[in-house]
Amino acid sequence: MLSDKLLTALNDQMNFEFKSANVYLAMAAYCSAESYDGFANFFLVQAEEERYHAMKIYNYINDRSKRATITGYDTPRNEFESVLDAFETAFKHEKEVTKRIYNLSDIALDEREHATIQFLKWFIDEQVEEEAMFDSIIEKLKRIEQDSNAFFMLEDEFSKRSFTPPAE
């Protein structure tokens, strides 16, 4: 059974995931305004993934016969110095998500809430992938620096990115 403390933490994380979607939408809007449509697509897909994560928590709360509570959140950052700055900001954000998931896992472990521990394992694995992906993209962007051909090749690659919810 979910304690009030764990339910509150799950609701907080669900809302943070919805907030994360807006963070990535703001990055997509920046990229679109700069005519970097491939990078904009990357962040639009990332926003979709974050909404999926939020709904995964929403459904888990409901499956446990509790109530998901939706809250508001601050306006995300909308201005960036460059595509690299947007990706570095995203990487920092993902590190915060990881920290929050770990905290949530710690609460579940402390309460010996085994169903939630198992549920959160998926998120922990996802965060390893997310951080590795952003780290890799940042390193690529730094390597290509002013090589416009390489930059646009990477952008073209991201224009083909799509989101398919994982099979459960």
N, C-alpha and C positions, 0 to 999 in steps of 0.2 A: 504494500500500500504506500502511496506517495504521501510523505509528510508535508506539512505546510511549507517548511523550509525548502524541500526539494521541488515542490510544485511552483513556488515563487521563482526559484532558480531556473526551472524549465521555461516558465513564461518569460522571464527576462531574456533567456537565450533565444527563444522564438522571436521575440520582438527585435533583438539585436540582429537576427538573420534578415528580418524584413528591412531593418535599417541598412544592413549591408547591401541589399538589393538597390536601395536608393543611392548609396555611395557609388556603386558601379554604374548606375544610370547617369549620375553626374559626370563620371569619367567618360562614358560613351558620348554624352552631349558635348563635352569639351573636344573629343576627337572628331566628332561630326562637324563641329564648327570650324575645325582646322583642316577639314577635308581629308581626314585620315579614316576613311570608311571601314577599312579592314580592322583597324584598332578599335573603332567604335563597335563593330560587330563583336569583337572579342569581349568587350565589357558588357554589351547587351546580353550575350550568352552567360557571362558570369553573373549578371543580375538575375537571370532566369534560374540559375543553379541556387542562388541564395534564397530565392522565393521557394524553391523546392525544399531546401533545408528547413526553412521556417515551417512549411506545411507538414513536413515529416514530424517535427516536434509537436505541432498543433494536433495532428492525428494521434500521436502517441499519448498526449495528455487526454484526449477524448477517449481513446481506447482504455485508459486506466480509470474511466468514469469520473474524471475531474474536468474542470472548466479552463479552457484557454482564455486568457485575458489579453486583449489587444490594447497597446498603448501607442502614444505618439513618440516622435524622436526629432532630434535637432536637424536643421538643414545641413546637408552634406557640403563639403568643400566643392566648389564648382570651377575654380580657376587653377590651372597648372602651368608650370613654366615650359613643359615639354611632355612628350609621350613618356619619356624616361621618368620624369617626375611623377606622372600618373601611376606608372607601374611600381615605382618605389613606395608611393603612398599606399597602393593596394597591398603590397607585400607587408608593410607595417600593419595595415588593417588585418590581414590574415593572421599575423602573429598575435594580435589582440584576440581574434576569434579562438585561436588555439589555446591561449591562456584561459579564456572563459570556459571552453569545453573541458579543459583539465580541472578547473575549479568545480564545475558541475559534476565531473566524474569523482572528484574527491568527496563531495557531499554524498553521492550515491554509495561510494565505498564505505564511508563512515557510518552510513545508515544501513549498510548491508542490504541495499535495495538491488537485488540481483537482476531483475528484469531491466531496470534502468541502466545498470552497469553494462549489460549486454547490448542494449539499445545504443548507448553512447560509443561503443566500440566502433561502429560504422563512422561516426563523426571524427573520432580520433584518426582513423585510417584516412579519411577524406582530407583532414588538415595536413597530414604528412604530404599527400599529393599536391594540395593547394600551395603550400609553402615551397615545395620543390619546383613546381611549375613557375611561380613568380620569380624565384631566385634564378632559374634558368633563363627566363625571358629578359630579366634585367642584365644578366651577364652578356647575352646576345646583343642587346641594345648598346651596351657599353663598348663591346668589341667592334660593332659596325660604325660607331660614332658618326662620321660625316659621309660614309659610303651610301649615297642615296639609292644605288641599285640594291644593295643588301637590305636597306631599310624597307624599300617597297616590296621586295621579295617576302620579307617577314610580314608586312602588312597584307599582302596577297594571301599568304598562308592563313592568316587570322580571318580573312573575309570568308573562308570556307568553313570556319568553326561553327558547330551547332551543338545544341543540348538535347540529349536523349536521356530521360530519367533511367537510372540503373534498374535492372530487374531485381525485384525483391526476393 
